[in-house]
């Protein structure tokens, strides 16, 4: 009796599971799912889709075949050229007695050429090695002790060690000299930049970032801006490269071609009246184009004046200007 209940319960579970299996697909029915797949509409749809897939696969296979033929043709052309562009390399001509003999002769010739090329390559390599050895010999002072087997004798070992010490010492001296030269060049460049910035301590770091210098530099830039505007206006009205003008601060600005003998980084510029009296000592500033100009702040009046630029040995170079 108990066994019968167990068997009955087992078949009940199987029946329930089978119902779930058949019911579940209906919730998401499609023409690929049973039982919808056997309806006339789905059979027609599935056949149409399968036909499209087969046609696409057939077209792809055809294209693959065309591509393979193109690659084979290109490879055959390359092989034909590599074989001397000879008709006897192409089948079926290649198996005729005449072509077989020609191909054999061509292969023998190719092998001979290949052997000759390898021999020439070996000669070229030996020549390069000899040239490099000669260069190395010269770099090492053209000393016999650099050559084997002399280089391993006690006398040559000692000589080579001494030579290497001298070479390293010379290299260190050259490095130190190059470093000193670079330092001097940098110092000179900084000095020149300092002079171009009006020889003002506030133009140098770290002083430039102090509150006092920040204020001074801003004021200096404002003055430069006023001067730049005055120079632009005067240049438009000037008839030549030499001209002068007054900016809104009352400073006299003079632009002129400076003689080559005048060193702008060391010269002193002065403004003299017609009687030779010094009226003011000016400063040299530079336009955005790099051209210099002279600034005289303590200037009043109009007339003829002389700009005097100092030269070594207490000599001077002068420039006549007329202020209107």
MOVENCOR-V415136 format. One record per backbone hydrogen bond with DSSP energy under -1.0 kcal/mol. NH is the residue of the N-H (numbers start at 1). CO is the residue of the C=O. E is the energy in kcal/mol with one decimal. If there is no record, write none. Layout:
nh->(NH & NH)
co->(CO & CO)
e->(E & E)
This chain:
nh->(5 & 6 & 7 & 8 & 9 & 10 & 11 & 12 & 13 & 14 & 15 & 16 & 17 & 18 & 19 & 20 & 21 & 22 & 23 & 24 & 27 & 28 & 33 & 37 & 38 & 39 & 43 & 44 & 45 & 46 & 47 & 48 & 49 & 50 & 51 & 52 & 53 & 54 & 55 & 56 & 57 & 58 & 59 & 60 & 61 & 62 & 63 & 64 & 65 & 66 & 67 & 68 & 69 & 70 & 71 & 72 & 73 & 74 & 75 & 76 & 77 & 78 & 79 & 80 & 81 & 82 & 83 & 84 & 85 & 89 & 90 & 94 & 95 & 96 & 100 & 101 & 102 & 103 & 104 & 105 & 106 & 107 & 108 & 109 & 110 & 111 & 112 & 113 & 114 & 115 & 116 & 117 & 118 & 119 & 120 & 121 & 122 & 123 & 124 & 125 & 126 & 127 & 128 & 129 & 130 & 131 & 132 & 133 & 134 & 135 & 136 & 137 & 138 & 139 & 140 & 141 & 142 & 146 & 147 & 151 & 152 & 153 & 157 & 158 & 159 & 160 & 161 & 162 & 163 & 164 & 165 & 166 & 167 & 168 & 169 & 170 & 171 & 172 & 173 & 174 & 175 & 176 & 177 & 178 & 179 & 180 & 181 & 182 & 183 & 184 & 185 & 186 & 187 & 188 & 189 & 190 & 191 & 192 & 193 & 194 & 195 & 196 & 197 & 198 & 199 & 203 & 204 & 208 & 209 & 210 & 214 & 215 & 216 & 217 & 218 & 219 & 220 & 221 & 222 & 223 & 224 & 225 & 226 & 227 & 228 & 229 & 230 & 231 & 232 & 233 & 234 & 235 & 236 & 237 & 238 & 243 & 245 & 247 & 250 & 252 & 253 & 254 & 255 & 262 & 266 & 267 & 270 & 271 & 272 & 273 & 276 & 279 & 280 & 282 & 283 & 285 & 287 & 290 & 293 & 294 & 295 & 296 & 299 & 303 & 305 & 306 & 307 & 308 & 309 & 310 & 311 & 317 & 319 & 321 & 323)
co->(1 & 2 & 3 & 4 & 5 & 6 & 7 & 8 & 9 & 10 & 11 & 12 & 13 & 14 & 15 & 16 & 17 & 18 & 19 & 20 & 24 & 25 & 30 & 33 & 35 & 36 & 39 & 40 & 41 & 42 & 43 & 44 & 45 & 46 & 47 & 48 & 49 & 50 & 51 & 52 & 53 & 54 & 55 & 56 & 57 & 58 & 59 & 60 & 61 & 62 & 63 & 64 & 65 & 66 & 67 & 68 & 69 & 70 & 71 & 72 & 73 & 74 & 75 & 76 & 77 & 78 & 79 & 81 & 80 & 86 & 87 & 90 & 92 & 93 & 96 & 97 & 98 & 99 & 100 & 101 & 102 & 103 & 104 & 105 & 106 & 107 & 108 & 109 & 110 & 111 & 112 & 113 & 114 & 115 & 116 & 117 & 118 & 119 & 120 & 121 & 122 & 123 & 124 & 125 & 126 & 127 & 128 & 129 & 130 & 131 & 132 & 133 & 134 & 135 & 136 & 138 & 137 & 143 & 144 & 147 & 149 & 150 & 153 & 154 & 155 & 156 & 157 & 158 & 159 & 160 & 161 & 162 & 163 & 164 & 165 & 166 & 167 & 168 & 169 & 170 & 171 & 172 & 173 & 174 & 175 & 176 & 177 & 178 & 179 & 180 & 181 & 182 & 183 & 184 & 185 & 186 & 187 & 188 & 189 & 190 & 191 & 192 & 193 & 195 & 194 & 200 & 201 & 204 & 206 & 207 & 210 & 211 & 212 & 213 & 214 & 215 & 216 & 217 & 218 & 219 & 220 & 221 & 222 & 223 & 224 & 225 & 226 & 227 & 228 & 229 & 230 & 231 & 232 & 233 & 234 & 255 & 253 & 251 & 247 & 296 & 245 & 294 & 243 & 259 & 263 & 263 & 308 & 280 & 306 & 277 & 273 & 271 & 271 & 269 & 295 & 293 & 291 & 287 & 285 & 254 & 283 & 252 & 297 & 323 & 321 & 272 & 319 & 270 & 317 & 268 & 315 & 309 & 307 & 305 & 303)
e->(-1.7 & -1.8 & -2.3 & -2.6 & -2.5 & -2.1 & -2.2 & -1.7 & -1.8 & -2.0 & -2.3 & -2.0 & -2.3 & -2.3 & -1.8 & -1.9 & -2.2 & -1.9 & -2.1 & -2.6 & -1.5 & -1.0 & -2.0 & -2.5 & -1.8 & -2.1 & -2.7 & -2.2 & -2.4 & -3.1 & -2.2 & -2.2 & -2.5 & -2.4 & -2.2 & -2.1 & -2.3 & -2.5 & -2.5 & -2.4 & -2.5 & -2.6 & -2.4 & -2.4 & -2.4 & -2.2 & -2.3 & -2.8 & -2.1 & -2.1 & -2.9 & -2.4 & -2.2 & -2.4 & -2.5 & -2.4 & -2.5 & -2.6 & -2.7 & -2.4 & -2.3 & -2.3 & -2.6 & -2.4 & -2.3 & -2.7 & -1.7 & -1.9 & -2.7 & -2.0 & -1.8 & -1.6 & -1.6 & -1.8 & -2.9 & -2.2 & -2.3 & -3.3 & -1.9 & -2.3 & -2.8 & -2.4 & -2.2 & -2.4 & -2.6 & -2.5 & -2.3 & -2.7 & -2.4 & -2.4 & -2.5 & -2.6 & -2.4 & -2.2 & -2.4 & -3.0 & -2.0 & -2.1 & -2.9 & -2.4 & -2.3 & -2.4 & -2.5 & -2.5 & -2.4 & -2.5 & -2.8 & -2.2 & -2.2 & -2.4 & -2.6 & -2.3 & -2.3 & -2.8 & -1.7 & -1.9 & -2.6 & -2.2 & -1.8 & -2.1 & -1.6 & -1.8 & -2.9 & -2.2 & -2.2 & -3.2 & -2.1 & -2.1 & -2.6 & -2.4 & -2.0 & -2.2 & -2.5 & -2.6 & -2.4 & -2.5 & -2.4 & -2.4 & -2.2 & -2.4 & -2.3 & -2.5 & -2.7 & -2.5 & -2.3 & -2.7 & -2.3 & -2.2 & -2.4 & -2.5 & -2.4 & -2.4 & -2.5 & -2.6 & -2.3 & -2.4 & -2.3 & -2.6 & -2.4 & -2.3 & -2.3 & -2.5 & -1.3 & -1.8 & -2.3 & -2.3 & -1.8 & -2.1 & -1.6 & -1.8 & -2.7 & -2.0 & -2.2 & -3.2 & -2.0 & -2.1 & -2.5 & -2.4 & -1.9 & -2.1 & -2.4 & -2.1 & -2.2 & -2.5 & -2.6 & -2.2 & -2.0 & -2.5 & -2.2 & -1.9 & -2.3 & -2.6 & -1.6 & -1.1 & -1.3 & -2.2 & -2.1 & -2.0 & -2.2 & -2.8 & -3.3 & -2.4 & -3.1 & -1.8 & -1.7 & -2.4 & -2.4 & -2.9 & -2.9 & -2.2 & -2.0 & -3.5 & -1.2 & -1.9 & -1.9 & -2.8 & -3.2 & -1.9 & -2.6 & -2.6 & -2.5 & -2.4 & -1.7 & -2.5 & -2.8 & -2.4 & -3.3 & -3.0 & -3.4 & -1.8 & -3.3 & -2.8 & -1.8 & -2.7 & -3.2)
